[in-house]
Amino acid sequence: MESNVLLCSIEDMQYPVTIEDIHRVFSLCGFVCKISTFEKVAGFQVLVQYADTATASNAQQTLEGYNIFEGCCKLRISFSRHTDLNVRFNSDRSRDYTVGLPGGTDPKAFGSSAPGGKPEVPGNVMLVSVEDHFYQLTVQVMHHVFSAYGSVQKIALFEKKGGFQALVQMASIDDAQRCKQALDGHQVYEGCCRLRISFSQHTNLNVKRNSDTTWDYTNGALDGVPNTAATSNIPQGLPSTYITPDVFSSQTTKLPPDYMTSPEWGLYAALASSTALDPRCYFAPVGNGAAQTIESAAVAAGFAANTAPVLVT
């Protein structure tokens, strides 16, 4: 029987899952009222309460089988018999987003810009915080990432409390909502620079000049020309599905001159080459049938078949 409260189990829990992770994921489907986490014999479990059954049902259908982290922490979701969770105080185990309770922190950290735990109000400006900031994020990289989902008007980068943040102004609220839905929780670079996005109370950023940290794409009178050529040839999609030219360029400068022909650097050779590379030059058989698989891949890529017999290992 359907209800407004979901019971969630997590399979293959290779990483710890926090209440913030749960809130981030389930907020994709609607305003989360309450969360309660607990340990059972079956493992780590979560109760998530929505305002109504329809929202909970949509979340169950949307998130069933969803991996909280890439390749692990898979959600298994069913309906609970509960209808209203009893959360007495906010902690790292339970949270009530509908009222102000002792133990709570800044509501902005949980995607709310209004007091009392009310849902944040969508706007055309987003506040972007970056976790695991191992690679530099330039104005141009941020523009490329967000312009995949709408028209970017202005960007401002800054450091706050030791963390990297950005304000990104879109042409419309719809563009900003699309960006937030698509990019929140995703990584700009594989394995790092994870975006945490909330709506800002700003509506129009005051960018006085174009620089390394600020840019106004609506005002052609400002100094400077954005260097978008480096990123214009990257296919659009979720940022973590590709290595941007900035990262590629910085990495290849550290490689030996023969990296294009050395099997050790085959990944970079593949990224730098405009044509297919012969896999027989970059892969060594390591298991049963591997040699035949490599040979087949080479032929499928358009290379001539090896005249010498392929040893089946």
C-alpha positions in Angstrom: 0.0 0.0 0.0 1.3 3.4 -1.0 2.0 6.1 1.6 3.9 9.4 1.9 6.8 7.7 3.8 9.4 5.6 2.0 11.5 2.9 3.5 14.9 2.7 1.9 17.6 0.1 2.1 21.1 0.6 0.6 22.9 -2.2 -1.1 26.6 -2.4 -1.8 27.4 0.4 0.7 31.0 0.9 -0.1 31.0 4.5 1.2 29.3 6.0 4.3 26.0 7.7 3.4 25.1 10.8 5.3 21.7 12.3 6.0 22.8 15.2 3.6 23.4 12.7 0.8 19.9 11.2 1.4 18.3 14.7 1.4 20.1 15.7 -1.8 19.0 12.6 -3.7 15.4 12.6 -2.6 15.0 16.3 -3.0 15.2 15.7 -6.7 11.6 14.5 -6.6 10.1 17.0 -4.3 10.3 18.7 -0.9 11.5 16.3 1.8 9.7 16.9 5.1 11.6 14.5 7.4 14.4 11.9 7.3 15.3 9.3 9.9 18.2 6.8 9.5 18.8 3.7 11.6 20.7 0.4 11.6 18.9 -3.0 11.3 20.1 -6.6 10.9 19.7 -6.1 7.1 22.0 -3.0 7.3 21.7 0.7 7.0 18.1 1.9 6.4 16.3 5.2 5.9 12.8 6.6 6.3 12.0 9.5 4.0 8.8 11.5 4.5 7.2 13.6 1.8 4.2 15.9 2.1 1.9 13.6 0.1 1.6 10.1 -1.3 1.8 11.3 -5.0 5.3 12.8 -4.4 6.5 9.7 -2.5 5.2 7.4 -5.3 7.0 9.4 -7.9 10.2 9.3 -5.8 9.9 5.5 -5.4 9.5 4.9 -9.1 12.3 7.4 -10.0 14.9 6.5 -7.5 14.4 2.7 -7.1 17.8 1.1 -8.1 19.5 4.5 -8.2 23.2 4.6 -7.1 23.9 7.4 -4.6 27.6 7.2 -5.5 28.9 6.0 -8.9 28.8 2.2 -9.0 27.7 1.6 -5.4 25.2 2.5 -2.6 22.1 1.3 -4.6 18.7 2.3 -3.3 16.0 -0.2 -2.7 12.7 1.6 -1.9 9.3 0.4 -0.6 6.4 2.2 1.1 6.4 2.4 4.9 3.3 2.0 7.1 4.3 5.3 8.8 2.6 8.5 7.8 4.4 11.0 10.1 7.9 10.5 11.5 8.6 11.5 15.1 11.8 13.6 14.9 12.4 15.1 18.3 15.6 16.9 17.4 17.9 17.4 14.4 21.1 15.3 14.4 23.2 13.3 12.0 20.6 10.5 12.3 17.4 12.4 11.9 16.2 15.7 10.4 12.9 17.6 10.3 12.9 20.2 7.5 9.4 21.6 8.3 10.2 23.3 11.6 13.2 24.8 13.4 14.5 22.2 15.9 17.5 22.2 18.2 20.6 20.9 16.7 19.9 22.2 13.2 22.5 24.0 11.1 22.3 26.7 8.4 19.2 25.7 6.3 21.1 26.8 3.2 23.3 23.7 3.6 20.3 21.6 3.0 18.9 23.4 -0.1 16.7 25.9 1.7 16.9 29.7 1.6 13.9 30.4 3.7 13.6 30.1 7.5 11.5 27.4 9.1 12.6 24.6 6.7 10.4 25.8 3.8 11.5 24.8 0.3 13.9 27.2 -1.4 12.4 29.6 -3.9 13.8 29.0 -7.5 15.6 32.0 -9.0 17.7 32.7 -12.0 21.0 32.9 -10.0 22.6 29.8 -8.5 25.0 29.5 -5.6 27.5 26.7 -6.5 29.8 25.2 -3.9 32.5 22.8 -5.0 33.6 19.7 -3.0 37.0 18.0 -3.6 38.4 21.0 -5.4 41.5 19.3 -6.8 41.6 20.9 -10.2 41.3 24.6 -11.1 37.8 25.7 -12.2 38.0 28.8 -14.4 35.3 31.1 -15.6 35.5 29.4 -19.0 35.1 25.9 -17.6 32.1 27.0 -15.5 30.5 28.7 -18.5 31.0 25.6 -20.6 29.5 23.3 -17.9 26.4 25.4 -17.2 25.8 26.6 -20.8 25.0 23.0 -21.7 21.6 23.5 -20.0 20.7 27.1 -20.6 21.9 30.6 -21.4 24.6 31.8 -19.0 24.6 35.6 -18.5 27.1 36.2 -15.7 29.6 34.3 -13.5 31.4 35.3 -10.3 34.0 33.1 -8.6 35.2 33.5 -5.0 36.6 31.8 -2.0 34.6 31.6 1.2 35.6 29.9 4.5 38.4 28.1 2.7 36.0 26.7 0.0 35.6 27.5 -3.7 32.2 28.9 -4.7 30.6 30.5 -7.7 27.5 32.6 -8.5 26.0 31.7 -11.9 23.3 33.9 -13.4 21.1 32.3 -16.1 18.8 34.1 -18.5 15.7 32.6 -16.9 14.5 30.7 -13.8 13.7 27.8 -16.1 17.3 27.7 -17.2 18.5 27.8 -13.6 16.1 25.0 -12.6 17.3 22.9 -15.5 20.9 23.4 -14.5 20.3 22.6 -10.8 18.4 19.4 -11.7 21.0 18.2 -14.1 24.2 19.2 -12.4 23.6 19.1 -8.6 25.8 16.4 -7.1 27.8 15.8 -10.4 31.5 16.1 -10.9 33.1 18.6 -13.3 36.2 16.3 -13.5 36.2 12.6 -13.0 36.6 11.8 -9.3 36.6 15.4 -8.1 35.1 18.9 -8.2 31.6 17.8 -7.2 28.9 20.6 -7.6 26.5 21.4 -4.8 23.9 23.9 -6.1 21.2 26.0 -4.4 19.3 29.0 -5.6 20.6 32.4 -4.5 18.6 35.4 -3.4 20.4 37.5 -6.0 18.6 38.2 -9.2 21.2 40.3 -11.1 25.0 40.0 -10.4 27.0 43.3 -10.4 29.9 42.5 -12.7 32.0 45.6 -13.2 34.6 44.1 -15.5 35.5 40.8 -17.1 38.4 39.1 -15.4 39.7 35.7 -14.2 37.0 35.6 -11.5 34.1 37.5 -13.0 32.4 37.7 -16.5 29.4 39.4 -18.0 28.3 37.7 -21.2 25.5 40.2 -21.8 27.7 43.3 -22.0 30.0 43.5 -25.0 31.4 46.8 -23.8 33.4 45.2 -20.9 37.0 44.5 -21.4 38.3 41.1 -22.5 37.2 38.3 -24.8 36.2 34.9 -23.1 38.5 32.1 -24.2 35.8 29.7 -25.2 37.7 28.2 -28.1 39.4 25.6 -25.8 36.0 24.2 -24.8 33.8 24.7 -27.9 34.6 21.2 -29.4 33.7 19.2 -26.3 30.4 17.3 -26.7 27.7 18.5 -24.3 26.6 16.2 -21.5 27.2 15.5 -17.9 30.6 17.0 -17.1 32.1 13.9 -15.6 31.7 12.0 -18.8 34.7 13.8 -20.4 38.1 15.2 -19.7 38.1 18.9 -20.5 40.9 20.5 -22.6 42.1 22.4 -19.5 42.8 19.2 -17.6 44.1 17.3 -20.7 46.6 20.1 -21.5 47.9 20.4 -17.9 48.4 16.6 -17.7 50.1 16.1 -21.0 52.7 18.8 -20.3 54.0 16.4 -17.6 54.2 13.4 -19.8 57.4 12.2 -21.7 57.8 13.3 -25.3 57.0 9.8 -26.6 53.7 9.5 -24.8 51.8 9.2 -28.1 53.6 5.9 -28.9 54.1 4.6 -25.4 51.6 1.9 -24.2 52.0 3.4 -20.7 50.2 6.6 -21.8 47.6 5.0 -24.1 44.6 6.9 -22.6 46.2 10.3 -23.3 47.2 9.1 -26.8 43.6 8.2 -27.5 42.4 11.6 -26.3 45.0 13.5 -28.4 44.5 11.5 -31.6 41.8 12.6 -34.0 41.7 9.0 -35.5 41.3 5.6 -33.9 44.4 4.0 -32.3 45.3 0.3 -32.9 44.4 -1.4 -29.6 47.1 -4.0 -30.2 49.7 -1.3 -29.5 48.3 -0.3 -26.1 46.8 -3.5 -24.6 48.5 -6.7 -23.5 46.5 -9.9 -23.0 46.0 -10.6 -19.4 43.3 -13.4 -19.3 41.6 -16.2 -21.3 40.6 -15.1 -24.7 42.1 -11.6 -24.2 44.4 -11.8 -27.2 41.5 -12.7 -29.5 39.3 -9.9 -28.1 42.1 -7.3 -28.7 42.5 -8.6 -32.2 38.8 -8.4 -32.9 38.7 -4.8 -31.5 41.5 -3.8 -33.8 39.8 -5.2 -36.9 36.5 -3.6 -35.9 38.3 -0.2 -35.6 39.4 -0.6 -39.3 42.9 -1.9 -38.9 44.2 -4.9 -40.9 44.0 -8.3 -39.3 47.2 -9.7 -37.9 48.7 -12.2 -40.3 50.4 -14.0 -37.5 48.2 -16.5 -35.6 46.6 -15.0 -32.4 47.5 -17.1 -29.4 44.5 -17.9 -27.2 45.6 -17.5 -23.5 
